[in-house]
């Protein structure tokens, strides 16, 4: 069974930094894309950042310049470093991993980790 385990959420003051990490277990294949999404109360889940197995990154406009995303040396790990945090960054952050096979795409999600930014 594939599981995504997230860590690193918590409470931080505005202007501070936080690092989120995610590890995929239960699968041997290398995930093609890994990333982070977030959801605030009353809002839809939205992209934060993604990174491909080749290192290509994509960021939401709202976090560009404030976030970095990286794949770990261990297979199927991803980290998100967020700086200059704002109260509007408060959300549940979800790790996502996508495995693209010839005939099918598998989409996996973590359970989410709360990030709260106080003003």
Secondary structure, DSSP 8 states (H G I E B T S, - for coil): --EEEEE--EEEETT--EEEEEEEES--S--SEEEEEEE-TTS--EEEEEEETT--EEE-TTTTTTEEEEE-SSTTEEEEEE-S--GGG-EEEEEEEEEE-SS-EEEEE---EEEEEE-
